[in-house]
Amino acid sequence: MKTIISAHNEQLKHLAKLLTQSKTRLQHRQAVLEGVHLLQTYLQSGALPEQVYLSPTRAAHPEAAELLAQLPPEKITLVEGEALAKITSLTEADDVMSLIALPEAKPLPQSGDCVVLAGVQDPGNAGTIIRSAAAAGVKQMIVGSGSVDIWSPKVLRASMGAVFLAEIHTRADIADWLCSYRDTVWATALREQHQVSLYQADLRVPSAWIFGNEGSGIAPEILAKVPFAVRIPMAEGTESLNVAMAATVCLFEQMRQRLQ
């Protein structure tokens, strides 16, 4: 195993930039997983990290040692002192940090179940939607150019590793993509025309679900291409749901209908 002593090490500087800068992640096609759980989920998906960084103390912990045993020694770097604490946002400063390569971009799907993030900017919401989609069996995630960076540390943590179960398409032009998508399109939006209650909609057919910005909703140029707006029935006196909660309700109603 390699060992790093100085906090000024170039590898650690690179990790720090990947953790904080979306443009660096895009440029190098890399991201950083913080913590044991994300590394565990990543390995379970069948992938291997490019490099794993952790303190000697953490490496001796049974939980971490079990994961390290699955890696070639050359992919493990021990970091002495408090060097990791200077760049991580985790409360446990000696935890595991894993450098991964981002998946290769693939053509956008033209059919099949999809979840589309159209301007979702909160990392917690984006991560929760990805997690709910995976639990509901939806594997295609299309992320519009105005949405949060899916590979940011906060989104990765909020997804609890579900991002590794999905095929992620980032920086998509959603309005343009909708012109080629062949199956049913649904959106959670407030409008009078072509609105249907969630529990009256037939969700048994392959569909794309579009979820919009937390404040302004779905952009008009996208909504204009959506044939059906879904309304989630709520108790009188309530106005709306958090976008992640709305997505979860919709996706699990879809799953419920298909299980019947």
C-alpha positions as CSV (number, residue, x, y, z in Angstrom):
1,M,0.0,0.0,0.0
2,K,1.1,3.5,-0.7
3,T,1.3,6.1,2.1
4,I,0.7,9.9,2.0
5,I,2.0,12.0,4.8
6,S,1.5,15.6,3.7
7,A,-1.8,17.4,3.4
8,H,-0.2,19.3,0.5
9,N,0.0,16.1,-1.6
10,E,-1.2,16.6,-5.2
11,Q,-3.5,13.6,-5.0
12,L,-5.3,15.0,-2.0
13,K,-5.5,18.4,-3.7
14,H,-7.2,16.8,-6.6
15,L,-9.6,15.0,-4.3
16,A,-10.5,18.3,-2.7
17,K,-11.3,19.9,-6.1
18,L,-13.4,17.0,-7.1
19,L,-15.4,17.3,-3.8
20,T,-16.1,21.0,-4.3
21,Q,-16.0,21.8,-8.0
22,S,-18.5,20.4,-10.5
23,K,-16.3,21.7,-13.4
24,T,-13.4,19.5,-12.1
25,R,-15.6,16.5,-12.0
26,L,-16.8,17.1,-15.5
27,Q,-13.3,17.8,-16.8
28,H,-11.7,14.7,-15.4
29,R,-14.8,12.5,-15.5
30,Q,-14.2,11.5,-11.9
31,A,-16.0,11.8,-8.5
32,V,-15.3,11.0,-4.9
33,L,-17.3,8.7,-2.6
34,E,-17.2,9.7,1.0
35,G,-17.6,6.9,3.6
36,V,-17.7,3.2,3.9
37,H,-21.3,2.7,2.8
38,L,-20.9,4.3,-0.6
39,L,-17.8,2.3,-1.3
40,Q,-19.6,-0.9,-0.3
41,T,-22.5,-0.1,-2.6
42,Y,-20.1,0.8,-5.4
43,L,-18.3,-2.6,-5.1
44,Q,-21.6,-4.4,-4.9
45,S,-22.5,-2.9,-8.3
46,G,-19.6,-4.7,-9.8
47,A,-17.3,-1.7,-10.2
48,L,-13.9,-1.0,-8.8
49,P,-12.7,2.5,-7.6
50,E,-9.6,4.0,-9.2
51,Q,-8.1,4.6,-5.7
52,V,-9.2,4.4,-2.1
53,Y,-7.8,6.7,0.6
54,L,-8.1,6.2,4.3
55,S,-6.1,6.5,7.6
56,P,-4.2,3.5,9.0
57,T,-6.6,3.5,12.0
58,R,-9.6,3.2,9.7
59,A,-7.9,0.5,7.6
60,A,-7.6,-1.6,10.7
61,H,-11.3,-1.4,11.4
62,P,-13.1,-4.7,10.6
63,E,-15.8,-2.9,8.4
64,A,-13.2,-1.2,6.3
65,A,-10.8,-4.1,6.3
66,E,-13.5,-6.3,4.7
67,L,-13.9,-3.9,1.8
68,L,-10.2,-3.4,1.3
69,A,-9.8,-7.2,1.0
70,Q,-11.8,-6.9,-2.2
71,L,-9.3,-4.5,-3.7
72,P,-5.8,-4.9,-5.2
73,P,-3.2,-3.4,-2.9
74,E,-2.1,-0.9,-5.5
75,K,-5.6,0.7,-5.3
76,I,-5.3,1.5,-1.6
77,T,-3.5,4.6,-0.2
78,L,-3.0,5.2,3.5
79,V,-3.1,8.8,4.6
80,E,-1.3,9.7,7.8
81,G,-2.3,12.4,10.3
82,E,-5.3,14.7,9.7
83,A,-4.8,15.2,6.0
84,L,-8.2,13.7,5.0
85,A,-9.9,15.8,7.7
86,K,-8.8,19.0,5.8
87,I,-10.8,18.1,2.7
88,T,-13.8,15.9,3.7
89,S,-17.1,17.2,4.9
90,L,-17.7,14.0,7.0
91,T,-17.9,14.2,10.7
92,E,-15.6,11.2,11.0
93,A,-12.4,12.8,9.6
94,D,-10.6,9.5,9.2
95,D,-13.3,7.8,7.1
96,V,-12.8,6.3,3.7
97,M,-12.6,8.3,0.5
98,S,-12.8,6.6,-2.9
99,L,-11.9,8.0,-6.3
100,I,-14.1,6.7,-9.1
101,A,-14.4,7.2,-12.8
102,L,-17.7,8.5,-14.0
103,P,-19.6,6.1,-16.3
104,E,-19.4,6.7,-20.1
105,A,-22.2,8.7,-21.6
106,K,-24.8,6.6,-23.4
107,P,-27.5,7.7,-25.9
108,L,-30.7,8.9,-24.2
109,P,-33.5,6.3,-24.1
110,Q,-36.3,6.6,-26.6
111,S,-38.7,4.4,-24.6
112,G,-39.1,2.7,-21.3
113,D,-39.5,3.9,-17.7
114,C,-37.5,7.0,-16.9
115,V,-37.3,9.6,-14.2
116,V,-36.4,13.1,-15.4
117,L,-35.0,15.9,-13.3
118,A,-35.9,19.2,-14.9
119,G,-34.3,21.9,-12.8
120,V,-34.2,20.0,-9.5
121,Q,-31.4,21.9,-7.7
122,D,-31.4,20.7,-4.1
123,P,-28.9,17.8,-3.6
124,G,-31.0,16.2,-0.9
125,N,-34.1,16.2,-3.2
126,A,-32.2,14.8,-6.2
127,G,-30.6,12.1,-4.1
128,T,-33.9,11.1,-2.6
129,I,-35.6,10.9,-6.0
130,I,-32.8,8.7,-7.3
131,R,-33.2,6.4,-4.3
132,S,-37.0,6.2,-4.6
133,A,-36.7,5.5,-8.4
134,A,-34.3,2.6,-7.7
135,A,-36.6,1.2,-5.1
136,A,-39.6,1.5,-7.5
137,G,-37.6,-0.3,-10.2
138,V,-36.9,2.6,-12.5
139,K,-33.3,2.5,-13.8
140,Q,-33.1,5.3,-16.3
141,M,-32.4,8.8,-14.9
142,I,-32.3,11.8,-17.2
143,V,-30.9,14.9,-15.6
144,G,-31.5,18.3,-17.3
145,S,-28.8,20.8,-17.7
146,G,-30.4,23.1,-15.1
147,S,-30.3,20.5,-12.3
148,V,-27.8,19.8,-9.6
149,D,-24.7,17.8,-10.4
150,I,-25.6,14.2,-9.6
151,W,-22.0,13.3,-8.8
152,S,-21.7,15.9,-6.1
153,P,-20.9,14.5,-2.6
154,K,-24.3,15.6,-1.2
155,V,-26.3,14.0,-3.9
156,L,-24.3,10.8,-3.7
157,R,-24.8,10.6,0.1
158,A,-28.6,11.4,-0.2
159,S,-29.0,8.6,-2.8
160,M,-27.4,6.1,-0.4
161,G,-25.6,4.6,-3.4
162,A,-28.8,4.1,-5.5
163,V,-27.0,6.2,-8.2
164,F,-25.0,3.1,-8.9
165,L,-28.1,1.1,-9.7
166,A,-29.2,3.5,-12.4
167,E,-28.1,4.5,-15.8
168,I,-27.5,8.2,-15.5
169,H,-27.8,10.7,-18.4
170,T,-26.6,14.1,-17.4
171,R,-26.8,17.6,-19.0
172,A,-29.7,16.6,-21.2
173,D,-31.8,19.0,-23.3
174,I,-35.1,17.7,-22.0
175,A,-37.4,19.6,-24.4
176,D,-35.4,18.3,-27.3
177,W,-35.4,14.7,-25.9
178,L,-39.2,14.7,-25.5
179,C,-39.5,15.0,-29.2
180,S,-38.0,11.5,-29.7
181,Y,-39.4,9.7,-26.6
182,R,-42.1,7.3,-27.7
183,D,-43.9,6.2,-24.5
184,T,-46.2,8.1,-22.1
185,V,-45.0,11.2,-20.4
186,W,-46.2,12.4,-17.0
187,A,-45.4,15.5,-15.0
188,T,-46.3,16.7,-11.6
189,A,-47.5,20.2,-12.3
190,L,-50.4,22.6,-11.6
191,R,-52.4,23.4,-14.7
192,E,-56.0,23.2,-15.7
193,Q,-55.8,21.4,-19.0
194,H,-55.1,17.7,-19.3
195,Q,-54.8,17.3,-15.6
196,V,-55.5,13.9,-14.0
197,S,-55.6,12.6,-10.4
198,L,-52.7,10.3,-9.7
199,Y,-55.0,7.6,-8.5
200,Q,-57.1,7.7,-11.7
201,A,-54.1,7.6,-14.1
202,D,-53.2,4.3,-15.7
203,L,-49.6,3.9,-14.8
204,R,-49.1,0.3,-16.0
205,V,-47.6,1.3,-19.3
206,P,-43.9,2.4,-19.7
207,S,-43.6,6.1,-18.8
208,A,-41.3,9.0,-18.2
209,W,-41.9,11.1,-15.1
210,I,-40.8,14.7,-15.1
211,F,-40.1,16.5,-11.8
212,G,-39.3,20.2,-11.8
213,N,-37.6,22.9,-9.9
214,E,-38.5,23.2,-6.2
215,G,-39.7,26.8,-6.5
216,S,-40.7,27.5,-10.1
217,G,-41.7,24.0,-11.2
218,I,-41.3,22.7,-14.7
219,A,-40.1,25.2,-17.4
220,P,-42.8,26.2,-19.8
221,E,-41.0,25.0,-22.9
222,I,-40.8,21.5,-21.3
223,L,-44.4,21.5,-19.9
224,A,-45.7,22.4,-23.3
225,K,-44.5,19.1,-24.6
226,V,-46.1,17.1,-21.7
227,P,-49.5,15.7,-22.6
228,F,-50.6,14.8,-19.0
229,A,-50.1,16.7,-15.7
230,V,-50.7,14.6,-12.6
231,R,-52.3,16.0,-9.5
232,I,-51.7,14.3,-6.1
233,P,-54.8,14.4,-4.0
234,M,-54.2,16.1,-0.7
235,A,-56.2,17.1,2.4
236,E,-57.9,20.5,2.3
237,G,-55.8,23.3,3.4
238,T,-52.5,21.9,2.1
239,E,-50.8,23.3,-0.9
240,S,-48.0,21.1,-2.2
241,L,-45.5,18.5,-1.4
242,N,-41.7,18.6,-1.5
243,V,-40.6,17.5,-4.9
244,A,-38.8,14.4,-3.6
245,M,-41.9,13.4,-1.6
246,A,-44.1,14.0,-4.7
247,A,-41.8,11.8,-6.8
248,T,-41.8,9.1,-4.2
249,V,-45.6,9.0,-4.1
250,C,-46.0,8.9,-7.9
251,L,-43.3,6.2,-8.4
252,F,-44.8,3.9,-5.7
253,E,-48.3,4.4,-7.0
254,Q,-46.9,3.3,-10.4
255,M,-45.3,0.3,-8.7
256,R,-48.5,-0.6,-6.8
257,Q,-50.6,-0.6,-10.0
258,R,-48.1,-2.9,-11.7
259,L,-48.0,-5.3,-8.8
260,Q,-51.7,-5.9,-8.9
